[in-house]
Structures are given as C-alpha cells and as structure tokens.
Amino acid sequence: MPIVAQSTETTDWVSRFADEVIEESERRAPGKPVVVASGLSPSGPIHLGNLREVMTPHLVADEIRRRGHQVRHLISWDDYDRYRKVPAGVAGVDESWGEHIGKPLTSVPAPKGSAHPNWAEHFKASMIDALADLGVEFDGISQTAQYTSGVYREQILHAMAHRGDIDAILDQYRTKKAPAKKQQKPVDEAEVEAAEGSGAAAEDDGSSGSAGYFPYKPYCGNCEKDLTTVTSYDDATTELSYTCNACGFAETVRLNEFNRGKLVWKVDWPMRWAYEGVVFEPSGVDHSSPGSSFQVGGQIVGIFGGKQPIGPMYAFVGISGMAKMSSSRGGVPTPGDALKIMEPQLLRWLYARRRPNQSFKIAFDQEIQRLYDEWDKLDAKVAEGAALPADVAAHSRAVGTAGGELPRTARVLPYRTLASVADITAGHEDQALRILSELDPENPLSALDEARPRYDKAEAWINTQVPADQRTIVRGEPDAELLKSLDEASQQSLRLLLDGLASHWSLDGLTHLVYGVPKVQAGFPADATPKELPAEIKTSQRAFFALLYQLLVSRDTGPRLPTLLLAVGQERVRALLGE
C-alpha cells in the first residue's frame, strides 16, 4: 500500500479541485473510490499536449490519495478508434499505410521494425514508459478489449433502443451554427496538432439515412473498415444489417452477440462516464465548443443513467524550440522526448505550477537552462522554508507522489554547467569528472554517478537539441595572429587573468576572477559591486569576454567562461592565452 503523505498546501489549484471532487464523489457514490479519468488515442506519437490530459487528473488524484481517500485514475486507451490518417514523420511508415485507414487502430500493423503487435500497442508503449518515469499511477483500459469482449453489450443495446432520444439531442446542434468563440491562437501548425484530442476529435455523431439514425457503427467483416452503413435494425431481435461502402460486403448480425463495432464517439464518451462512474475528467479546447462531444455528452450521459464529470478545459502546451523538431519529426515532441533531456521532477513541475486553463511552454532550446535555474532556486527556497505556499505545493507535487519521492540526482549541479561540460568533453567521462570535481574543491565530486541522471539529461540535450554550429570546439593551437595584434590593455587583461588562475581555480573563484579583471584594470577593487562602478565597466567586461572566447573557441560567445576555463584545464588555458 502506498504511504499516505501529508496533504500539501491548500492554496493551489490542485487542492481546490481535490476539494470539489471529493465532495462531488461523496454526493454521487458515497463510500466508493473516487474515479477520475483521462482518454488517449494511440493513433500516432502521444505528445506533450496530450500529457496534460493525464497530468491534470493525476495531480488531483494524487492529492486525494495524500488525504487518505481511495481513488482510481482511469486512462482509457482509445485503441478501437478508426485509423484516420498516416501521421507524418513516423519512422518505418510510408503512404502504403493509407490502405489501413478506417480500420481499428489495433488492426493496423505496427511501424516497420517495431517489437509490438500492432499500431496502437506501439504508440501506447512509449507513453506507458514515460508515465512510469513520471510516477503516474493509473488503471489502463483498452477500448478494443472492452468492445470485442462484449463488456459494453448492454450499453450498446440501450443506446440503440434510445436512438431516437440521442438523435433528438444531436439534432439540436446539427442545424445551429456555433457562435463565434474566443479561442487561444495556436503558436504554429504543430501546436494545432497538439490541440487535437484522441481519434475522438473527428466528433462523429452517427449516421442518418433512409433507415433512420443509428449511434452504432460496425467494422466490416471483410475489410475491417468502419466505412459501413446500417441499413436496418430490429429492436425485438437485435438483428442489424449493414453494407460496407469500401468493399461492398454486406451481412446481417444479432447485436446481442456481435462484438465487432462500437458506439460513435459522441455517444461512446458519455456512455463510459456512466459505466465507470467518472467524477472528474478535463477536456481540451477541441471538445469545449457548443455542439462538441463534451457539451453534447453532458446531455446524452443522462440516457445511460449517469452524470457528466466535473473538470476544467485545459489550454495549449507549447514547445520552445519546436520548429526545429517539427520539421524533422513531422510532429510535436512526446513525453519520452522531454524525459531524455529533463528529469521527471522538472516536467511534473511545469504541469503542476500552472492552472489547467493557462498555456505554457516546454523548453527544448536554450530556455531549458533558465527553467532549470528557476527550479533549482525554488528547490533551495523550499529547503530553507522561504518559499510561498503555492510554490511549496507545486514543488511537493513535482518531487513525488502520495507513494513517496521520485528518484533524484544525488549531487545537484547547475544544468547549464553540466551541459557546458558535456559539450566541451564530447563524451569523455573521465574529462567530465575532472572538470566537475574542480567546481567546488572543498567538496569535490568523487564519481560522475553522483551527478546522474541530471548529467545524462544535459548531455542528451547537447547531443540532440543543440545545432552543430553552436557546439563548442576548443582550439587545438593558440591564435598566434590574434595574440600578436593585441594592444597593451588587452595583453594586460590576459596577464591579470593568468596570474590569478591557480589561486582562483574553482567555479566561484574563476567567476570572481573573470568579472574582476576589467574592474582592476579600471582602478577598482575586484569585488566592487555594479552600483560602485561606472557603466563603461560593463562594456569593458563584454570586450574582455569576447577576447577570451575568440582565443579559446574561435567565437564571440560560448559556455559560461568559468565553466569553459575549468573544462579546458589550466595548462591548456595558459597555452591558448599565449603564456
């Protein structure tokens, strides 16, 4: 049994939702476990926009567990949805996969080279791995398994018996033009893709023809596609006839024993709310407009004797640096992609600190360094007892769950420093350890494992997200021509730096030294504060830094100079600076 942790602060959005959900659950199903839900379609890579569908109820469910209540977080895998399109940029997939459009996702072959039996299982697997790393506890429900085993047979027959009532509800919206609504503007095309929910985004509400309206769609017994039309249905015998518009196949079946079809999405979703007793489920912007599946479902759920869940509309999750990845991958990054370059705690924090209706960005570019700096400052404030209550709550939700803390890096070093070291050492672990052990000579790092997994995440970021022309390559030989052209002031600045290297050889010491050289040259103490200095000193510092970068890496910019100097090593620094 998981350890019941102390409840977190009550000033954050998660606690407020937990209060509402517990109260509503007691009203609807007193004494029973609280049920929250998410829905994911493995129709392609499950991206970071979809992760909000999971993290919002996860955080609420976890807070409810912290308070000692039983709770189930259902993740409904919409793997019995139709295969709608061939996603761009998926390795091992070409246009020939178009022949499978219309089949259930579990009937589509997995991409070439996959170890999984079908398309749905292939894309579910990486998400399941990511959720395990993120500490998300859930009960997974395969809709293929539910439908093909006859679990929903009673609900299907009930929907067919009340098809007129369902049709009347849907008809209220078919002839109405949805009013103009304010909608967040996606940043780019990839974020439009991120706004799509499951295969449910097709918003299918069933077919109406000469035989009437039917909220059920069979998959063809010949070609397996859902391009079928129900031509007749007998309520007394449950005999259903259909024809396939793709291959021409036709058959008559008894629906009370037939398991190769499903309710259309706008009926399927509210049916599941009632069947599972869902109390809390968020919905994306694609399901929030008038006539959309969430809004219509609120009326249809009553036909099944249930109630619509409470839950917020959640906003876009953008990606900083997505343009580069989008062009090469054909889609937005997945949670697994994010976890290659950041620790689970940071990714959890990004979702926990913003209310669901607030959009935010996940950084794959240089912004990740600033985010990590912000996280480390919060970590320190929490340890000191100096953080605000809402920040303490978000931090608590990021570092662990009701079952305990997530594994973390033993020795926390700045991400930007680790990235610089990984960049400069290009995979040489002995060199990386040498540099990192010199960051704090009084408390040296004794093994690289102490800095893991953060070091590995920073190294992966450097290797996969930083363009080759921005990588750092230390010069092999001194720039004799540049050294020879230096004026007396520049030569003096290099001499001051070299004279102080040995006595300042630590991260803090070198920071003090490189910022202090221009101050000393201008006649001020090395430890003079900005308020005590004229504005020109900043100009002198920039010029001095640019000179060092040129002499060390042949560029005007690069990793932070103290880290760069440590990485290059004293002997090589002296040689490259002309000593």
N, C-alpha and C positions, 0 to 999 in steps of 0.2 A: 504494500500500500504506500502511496506517496506520502511524504512528510507534509503535514499541513503547516504552511508557513504563516507568519504574521501577516495580517492584511496590510496592504500598502496604504499610502495617504489617500484621503477621501476627496482630494481637491482636483483630481484629474478626470478626463473624460471616461476612462475605463471604469473607474469606481462608480461614476454616475450611471453608466449603462448597467453595471452589475446590480446596482440597487433596483433599477427598473425591471430587469429581467427576473431577478429573484421574486419580486413582488408579483409580477405577471404570471410566473410559473406556479406560484402558490395559489393564485386565483384560478388558473386553468386546470392544474393537475396537482393538487395538494399532496405532499409527501412523496412525490415521484422525482426522479432525477431531472434536473433542468436540461433541456435539449436546445442546443444552438447548432446552426448548420452553415455549410459552405457548399458551393457547386463548382466543379471544374470540368472542363471538356478537354480530353487528351487528343484534340484534333490537330495538334502541332505542338511546338515548344510552348510550355506553360510559363508565361513570362512574369516579370516583376509587377506588372499591373494586376495580373490575376492573383498575385500573392496577397494583395490587400483583401481580397475576398476571403482569404484564410486567416490572415493575421488579426483582422478586426474581431471576429468571433473568438479566435484563440485567446486573445488578451482578455476578453470579457470572461470567457470560460475559466481561464486560469485564476482570475481574481475571485470568481465564485468558489473555486476549489480552495483557494487560500482561506476563505471564510468557513471552510469545513462542510460545504454542501457537495452533494453528488451532482456531477454534470457530464453530459455526453456531447462531444463535438463531432457531428457527423460531417464527413466530406463525401458528397455524392459525386462519384465519377460518372459523368455523362457519356459513357463509352458505348451506349446504344444509340446515340445520336447519329444522324447521317453524316457521311464524309462529304463535306461541302465543296472543298476546293483543294488544289495541290498547293501547299504553302511554299513560298519562295525560299531559297537558301538552305533547304534541309538536305544535308549530305546523303547521298545514296538514293535520291528521289528525282525522277525526271517527269516529263509530261505524260509518259505512259501510265502514270498513276491516275491520270484523269479517267481511265476506264472504270475506276472503282467509285467514282462519285455517285452518291445515292445509297451506298451500302452502309451497314452499321460499322462504326469505327473498329470494332473487334473482328470484323470480317475482312478488313483491309490488310494486306501484307505489311510487315514492318519495313522500314527503310533498309536498303541493302547493307549487309554486314552486321545488322542488329542481332543481339542474342535473345531477343524477345519474340514471342509467338505472333504478335500482330501489332498493328499501328498504335492502338490505344495503350497496350502494355508497354510499348517502347517509350512513349512520352510520359506515362504515369511514373515509370521507374525513377527517372532523374528527379522528379518532383518529390516523390516519397523519400528519396535520399536526402534532399535539401531540407525537407520538413523535419527529418530526424536530427539533422545537424542543428536546426533552429529550436529544438526542444518542443515541437508542436505535437501534442498528444491528440489522436483522433481515431474515430471509427470510420473506416473506409467502406463505402457501399457501391458496388458495381451495378449500374443500372442494367447492363447486359444480363448479369446473373439474376437480378430481380425479375426482369420481364420474361426471360427464357425459362425460368423455373416455375412460373405461374404465381409468384408471390402476389402480384397485383391483379389477379384474375377478377376478384370480387369488385375491385375499384373500376376495372375496365368495363365490366358488365353494368355497373352502376352508372358510369358516365354515358354508356350507350343508351341506357334506359331513360336518362335525363338529358339526352342530346338536344331536345327542343329548348329546355331551360338554358343550357350552355350557349346554344346558338343565339338565343334572345339577348343574353348578356353581351356576347361578342358583337352582335348587330348594332348595339348602342354606339359602338365606336367605328364600325366599318364605314358608315356614311358621313361621319363627322371629320372635318379637317381639324387636326390637332392645333390648338392655339400656339402662336409664337411663344417660345420659352427662352429664358436666359440659359445659356449653356456655356460651360467652360470651353474656351477655344484650345483645342489640342495644339501643342507646340509644333509638331510636324506629322508627316504621314505615319511614321512608326507609332506615334502616340495615339493616332486614330485606331490603329490595330490594337493597341493596349486597352482601348476603351471597349473593345468587343468582349462580351462575356463568353459563355460557353457556346456550343453549337446552337444553343437556345437563342442566340442572337438573331436567328432567322425569323423569330417571332411568329412561327407557324400557328394558325388557329384552326386548322382542319379544312376539309373540302365540302363545298356545297354544289350539288349537281341536280340532275333530274330526279335522282332517288332521295334527295334531301341532304341534310347536314350530318356529318359523322366526325366525331372527335378522335377517331382511331385510324391509324394508318398501318396496314400490313407491309411487311417486307416481302417481295416477290419470291415465290417458291422456286423459281427457275434462275433468275439473275441476281437475286438477293437485294435488289434496289427498292427504294421506297417510292418509286415513280408509279404508284398504283392509284387506282380509283375504286372506291367501294361502290358497287352497283346495286346492292340490296342487303337488307338486314331484317331478320325476323326476331322480334323480341321474345317470342314464346320459345322458339327452338334454339335461339342464338346462332342460327345459320347466317353466315356472312359470305357474300360473293364479291369478288374483286377482279379487275383486269389490270395487267401491267402495261403502262404506256411506253415502256422501253423495249420490251421483247415480245409483247403480245400474249404472254401467258395469262391464263385465267383459271380460277378454281373457286370452289365453294367449301367453306370450313365451318366447324362449330366453334364459336368463340369461347365457349365454356371449357374447351380443351385445347385451344390453339395458342401457342406461345411465341409466334414469330411476327411480332409487330409491337407498336407502342402508342400510347396516347400522344396527341400532338402537344407541342411544348406548352402552349398557354393553358392547357388542361393538366398536363403532366406535373408541372411545378406545384400548383395548389393541391393536387391530389397527394403529393408527397408531404406537403406541410401537414395535412390532416392525418395521413398514415403514420408519420413519425412523431407527431405532436411537437413540431418545431415552434419554439417561443421566440427565438432571436435569429435573424438572418439579414445581413446587409445586402444591398443591391447596388449595382453600378449605374452610371449615368445612362447606359443604354437601355436600362429597364425602368427608368423613372418617369418617362413622358406619358401623357394621357393616352390610354389605349395600349400601353405596353404590357408586357407579361406580368410585371409585378402589380401594376394598378388593376388590371383585369382579374388577376389571380385573387385579389382581395375579395372579389365578389363570387368567383367560381368556387373558392375554398368552402363556402357555406354549403354547396351542393353535396360535398363529401363529409359534412358534419364537423368541419374544422374552423379554425380562425387564422387569419393572416398573421405571420410573425411580426413582432416589432423589430425595428432595426433602421440604421441610417442609410442614406445614399452615400456612397464613397466616391471620392474625387480621383482625378488622374494621378498616376505616379509617372513622373517624367524621368528621363535619364540624361544626366550631364555627360556629354561625350558620346551620345548615342549615334550621332550622324556617322561617325567612323565605323561603328559596329554594324549599324543598319545596312550600310552599303555592301558590306562583306558578307553579312549573315542573312540579309533579307528579312529581318525582324528584330524585335526588341530583346534585350538580354533576359535570361532566366534567373531564378534564384540560385541555381547552381553556378552560373557565370559570376554572380555577385559574390558568392561564398568562396570563389577561387582567389579573390583579391581583398576580401574583408572578413573579419571574424564575425561569427553569428551574433555576438553581443551588439556590434555596431549596426548590423542590418535590422535586428529586432528594435533597437532604439529609434531608428528612422521611422518605423511604423508606429511605435508607441508614443512618441512625443507630439505627434500631430493628430488633431481630431480627424475622424474619417472624411469629413467634408472639406478638409484642407488639402490642397495638392502639394506635393513636394517632389524633389528630385533626388535620385540616387546617383552618386558620382562614379564615373568610370574614367574621368580625366584627372587633371591636377587637383581638382576640387576635393578629391578624396583625402588629400593631405590635410586640408583645412578642417574637414569633417572629423578626422582622427584627432587633430589638435583640440577641437571643441569637446570631443568625447573624453579625452584624457584630462582636460581641465575639470569637466563635470565629475569624473571619477575621483579626482583629488578633492574637490569640494565636498562630495558626499562623504568621503573618508574623514574629512575634517569637521563634518557636521555643519558646514556653511552653505549648503545648497537650499534652494527654495523647495517647499513641499511638493509641488507638481513635478519639479525636476528630479527630486528623490524618488517619486513614484515611477516616473519613466525609466530612471536608471535601474530601479529594482526589477521592473518588468523586462529590461534588456538583459541583465546579467543572469537571470534564472527564472524558474517557474515554481509552482507550488511544490514540485517534487525535489527542488534543490537547485543549486547554482550550476550553470553550464561550465564545461571545462574552459579554462582561460590561460593565457600566456603567463608564465611564472614571473618573468622579469619584463616589466613594461618599459619599452624604449620607444621614442617617438617614431611614428610610422614613416615620416619624411626622411628621418635619419636612416632607418633600415632600408628604405627604397634607394637612397643615395649609395649606401654601401653595396647593396645588391647590384646596382647599376655599374658601379666602378669595378667591382671584383669579378663580374661576369661569370658567376657560378663557382668561383674558387672559395670553398667554405673555410679553408684554413686562413685565407686572407681576410675573409669577412669576420672571423672570430678574432683575429689580431686587432682589427680596427675597432670592433665593438668592445673588446676588453680594455681598450685605451680611452673609452669615452669617460669613464669615471675610475681613475687609477686607485682610488681608496676603496672601491667596491667593484673590482673587475669582474666581467662576465667570464665564467670558467668553462662554459660549453655553449655551443650555438643552440642546443635544445632548450636552454633556459629562455631564449628569445622566441621560441616557436609556440604556437603556429603563426604569430604575427609576422615573423621574419619571412616565412614561406609565402604569406599573402602579399607582402610588399614586393618580394622577388617576382611573384606571378604577375603583379600589376606592371612592373617594369618590363617584363618579357612579353606581355600580351597587349598592353594598352598604350605604351609609350612609343611613338614612331621612331624609326631608326635614326632619323636626322636629329632627334632630341636626346639620344643616348649619349652618355659621357665616355669619351675616349681620351685617356691621359696621354700626353705627348711622350714619344719614346726618346726624343733628344731635345736639348734646350733650343729655344728660338734665338739663335745667335744674332741674327739680323735685328730683331726687335730689342734684344738686350743692349746691343751696340748703339742703338738710336736713342736710348733713354736720356732724358735731361737729368740734371743733378738732383732735382727734387724727387723724381721717380726712383733714381738709384738710392737716395737716402731712405725712401719709404721701404724699399726691399731690404736694406741693411737693418732697419729697425725691426722688421718682421723676423729676419733670420736670427738676429741677436736674441730675440725673445722666444724662439721656438722651443728650446729644450726646457726652459722653466715654465712654459705655458702649455705643455703637451697633454691636454685633456680637452674635452668638448667645451667646458665652461672657460678654461684658460685660453684656448685659441679664439673663442668668441670675444673675450675681453681684449685679446691682442689685436685681432684684425680690425676691430672697430676703434681701437685706441691709437693705432699708428697715425692716422690723419690728424687726430687731436693733438698728439705730442708734436708732430711736425708744425702745427699751427701755434704751438706755445702753450697748450692747455694740458692739464693732467689727463692721463689715460682714462680715469674713471669719472671725468666730468659728465654731468647729465645734459641732455639736449637743451634744457632751459638755460644752462650756463654757457651755451655755445652759440656762435653766430650761425646764420643759415647757410653760409658758404661751406661749413664743415660737411654737410650732407653731400654737397657737390663733390668735395674732395674725396669723401668715402666712396662714392659711386665710381669715380675715376680710378681709385686705387683697386677696388674690387674688379673692375673691368680689366685692368692690367694683369692682375693675378690670374683671372680666368684665361686670358689670352696666352699667358706664359705656361699655364698648366694644361689647358684643354683646347686651346686654339679657338675659343669662342668668347663672346662678351658676357655670357651668363652660364649658369650651371647649378649643380647642387650647392647647398649652403657651404660657404668657404671653410668653416671649422671642420665640417664633416669631410669635405674634399681633402683638406690638408692631412687629416688623420688617415684617410684612405690611401693617399699617395705614399705616406710614410716620410719621416724626417729626412732620411738620406736622399731620397729621390726629389723631395721638395727643394732641398738645398741645391741639388744639381740643376734642376729646371729653372731655378731663380738665379742661376749664374754664380753660385759660390764656388 
